[in-house]
């Protein structure tokens, strides 16, 4: 399981990129579910929101806001071959603000 954090500004881009890697058609309904689900989380209180993406591969995601910061903590259960890509993406999304 991968455990790390990303900038909250990059949450949508992160899930869109991950979805493209596994062949999942990520849409507005998915984003609405994640956006609203994450609002009620709190990493300090161990209150997480989970979401599963099922494409060519299945990836289970957990998200929790770090109160008072711009950080969203992520936990990811994924096939081992995706781990290096995801870890690199997480590193980038924790440092830079992605713009579409």
Secondary structure, DSSP 4 states (H G I P E B T S, - for coil): -EEEEEEGGGHHHHHHHHHHHHT----HHHHHHHHHHHHT-BTTTTB-EEEEEESSSEEEEEEEE-TTSSEEEEEEE--HHHHHHHHHHHHHHHHS----
